[in-house]
Amino acid sequence: MSNSKKRLIAPVFAGESDWNNVPKYSLDNHLWKNDYPTFWRASVQLCASENKGIYVRLLSDESPVKAVFKNRDEPVYLDSCMELFFQPFSDDLRYINIEINPNCAYLSAIGADRNNRTSVSELTDLQYSVKIIPVETGWGVELFIPEELISSVFSRKFVSDGEIKANVYKCGDETAFPHYSSLFLYILL
């Protein structure tokens, strides 16, 4: 997780998210800058629902879109992919990563680094809710992360309140234009 993070305040709603009142943040840290097509963009919106969990909208303006994988825990990072890595407890170095493709297939694990992670599906039967968002060009998904799932995976009570460290990525290892960009955040709920 990067140390040069932007601070943002994520709105907290009493019920469902109101995306019209949630700020949109661009993933503007592009690696391999010279290889990016000029039309490529990605963004994220984050908010929380009191005593329910965290909502995340991931939007990608890219063409062509690659979406091969269709099942949970397949290597979706090879497709057009958006990823959220977040650390819900400041005193625990472990984080949850969720990697999603345009088919709403996702890969998710928990660990302190990339080499020592355990699949979330091995730790709980609880799942994220992932749905497609219609967009003019490219693709988008809405992700809901239940507090109960976070609590189960970390074996301690999580409440959508306080500060969370997060990284958001847009990648596509085997797309027509392999790419990788990021946004590093402190999220205040």
Summary of the structure (lengths in Angstrom):
residues: 189
radius of gyration: 15.5
end to end distance: 19.0
largest distance: 44.6
contacts: 577
relative contact order: 0.27
helix: 11%
strand: 42%
